[in-house]
Amino acid sequence: MSRFDVLVPEHIRTLASYKPGKPLKQAERECGVVCSKMASNENPLGPSPRAVEAMREAAPFVHLYPDNDATELRNLIAERFDMKPEQVLVTGGSTQFIDIIAHSLLSPGLNAVTSERSFLAYAMATQAAGGTLRQVPMQANTFNLDALLAAIDQNTRVVFIANPNNPTGTMLDSQQVTRFLDRVPSNVLVVLDEAYYEFADYLARQRGVEYSRSLEYVREERNVVVLRTFSKVQGLAGCRVGYGFGPTELIEYFARGRTAFSISVFAEAAAIAALVDEEHTQKTVENNAAGVAWMENQLAEMGLPVTPTWANFVYVDVGEDASVIGQRMQQQGIIVRPLGMWGAPQTIRITIGTPEQNAKCMEALKKALARVVTS
């Protein structure tokens, strides 16, 4: 045992670091070709031009500390979604909000509950807080709500539900979630992680399904926190801006646990501009819906099992070592996400891109499966 082992508690010593998708420049150095990154569910159309301009206009003010509460953005979010500002918290990405929830509500001896094959940040945040994460098996690649309920005990404080789920892309409709909430004990907080809200909402309207009543639960003062982000549909993943809604008293506690000045001058300016640029958001969800339909059809024609998605990515069982398939595709300039870390070693996640990227991706996948790779 080293001298630092004495200082660092075991739950931190054994904490695994988050392993993100491969950076674009690294992949291009490795394979020597220009790549399209279709691994991390980023917006293929990029950020709103208004957001880019807003960051330029904010540049002269970077010598000043940002507004610690991101007040202008917070008020705009509250107005947009018909909530009170006191029910809104803006954080450095939704992952920071998840960390705040875990550190506020969990400690040694307490637990959180979620599903297997869901967002990796839940496990990391829970362990970092000293708690235990209980993961229940999935049912048809989605959350098994009955199993989640059965896993709750007197030491449970949080249930994490990603809806749609990352990485499977599956969705729980509003009726399923409402029935679940009606059965959750009153001393448990349910976190509805809606990072892909805009994509799911658009697809649900197309398909005649009611996706989410999440903000109604908050207005009803239920033990619910709803998480959303500017990283996906708004294309601001590099800015790190997330936000969420919850009961006023709980949001006040969570605000105390947020890192000071965690929303930069650039990030707030970009998020404000992106939120009001409805044209860019509409283009993004329309491009995604068309890409989903086309790619799912292509994968079906290839005979690959595909779970219908409600997000901006597809979950594909390739029938062999996904990391090998990923390497073969990278050699052709396409970066996808093998899902071995999620316990799905024969599965990849493909982000929906532009029509040109989607076509190139399917050609790369065909060649990778046929073991025909050109450099």
Secondary structure, 3 states (H helix, E strand, C coil): CCHHHHHCCHHHHCCCCCCCCCCHHHHHHHHCCCCEECCCCCCCCCCCHHHHHHHHHHHHHCCCCCCCCCHHHHHHHHHHCCCCHHHEEEECCHHHHHHHHHHHHCCCCCEEEEECCCCHHHHHHHHHCCCEEEEECCECCECCHHHHHHHCCCCEEEEEEECCCCCCCCCCCHHHHHHHHHHCCCCCEEEEECCCHHHHHHHHHHHCCCCCCHHHHHHCCCCEEEEEECCCCCCCCCCCCEEEECCHHHHHHHHHCCCCCCCCHHHHHHHHHHHHCHHHHHHHHHHHHHHHHHHHHHHHHCCCCEECCCCCEEEEECCCCHHHHHHHHHCCCEECEECHHHCCCCEEEEECCCHHHHHHHHHHHHHHHCCCCCC
